Amino acid sequence: MTTDGTCCVKKGRGRPKVFDREAMLDKAMMLFWQHGYEATSLTDLVEATGAKAPTLYAEFTNKEGLFRAVVDRYMARFATQHRAALFCDEKSVEQALRDYLQALASCFAGGDTPAGCFLVNTSATVSASSEPIADTLRARQTDQQQTLLLFLQQRQLRGEIPSQAPLRDIALFLSCLIHGMSVSARDGASPEKLTQVIDTALRLWPTLLQA
């Protein structure tokens, strides 16, 4: 029986325990974010989340199932918020991009979460033996590039970007910029340093629009 949208009641001996799925996913997310998929063991997850191994298996089947749920949680909690900073019709193209990149910089280096991007960090440590996980992460990163392309296409249709501008090239450039920001944050770059990178990139905006 479910008590609300985030909790599931698990039957056991005596009084049933309330399992807060989202809180558990958030704790698991921080562990994967910091250490990567393969370096995070089930024992680590049990210790960090406070959930018993049988509970995790019952809810997610295995570590891969838990990780996929964590990826979905990351997208819902962070990626959706960042996307909202980009798709704001009241902003100019450059201001929307600045706000989007700044939101990412704050996430990557702000200190509230492990340094860097969750998707970049975890994909960098996945080996060939975990190819399905690598495919999932690549797909999510491709989604980010497609989000940028969609934003540019919408602004082009509104006449805010020249019709001849190479939108796919610009989206790729921005994706590479974001990837580099993540790596820099992982290496210790501060939010202020990443802001300097954003400023430099946006000074190139008129050049990027040229076919």
QUIJO-V111720 format. One record per backbone hydrogen bond with DSSP energy under -1.0 kcal/mol. CO is the residue of the C=O (numbers start at 1). NH is the residue of the N-H. Records with the same first field share a line. If there is no record, write none. Layout:
CO->NH / NH
//
This chain:
1->9
6->21
8->19
10->17
17->10
19->8 / 21
20->24
21->25
22->26
23->27
24->28
25->29
26->30
27->31
28->32
29->33
30->34
31->35
32->36
41->45
42->46
43->47
44->48
45->49
46->50
52->56
53->57
54->58
55->59
56->60
57->61
60->62
62->66
63->67
64->68
65->69
66->70
67->71
68->72
69->73
70->74
71->75
72->76
73->77
74->78 / 79
75->80
78->82
79->83
80->84
83->87
86->88
88->91
92->96
93->97
94->98
95->99
96->100
97->101
98->102
99->103
100->104
101->105
102->106
103->107
104->108
105->109
106->110
108->116
117->121
118->122
119->123
120->124
127->130
128->131
130->134
131->135
132->136
133->137
134->138
135->139
136->140
137->141
138->142
139->143
140->144
141->145
142->146
143->147
144->148
145->149
146->150
147->151
148->152
149->153
150->154
151->155
152->156
153->157
154->158
155->160
156->159
162->165
165->167
166->170
167->171
168->172
169->173
170->174
171->175
172->176
173->177
174->178
175->179
176->180
177->181
178->182
179->183
180->184
181->185
182->186
183->187
184->189
185->188
190->194
191->195
192->196
193->197
194->198
195->199
196->200
197->201
198->202
199->203
201->204
202->205
204->208
205->209
207->210
//
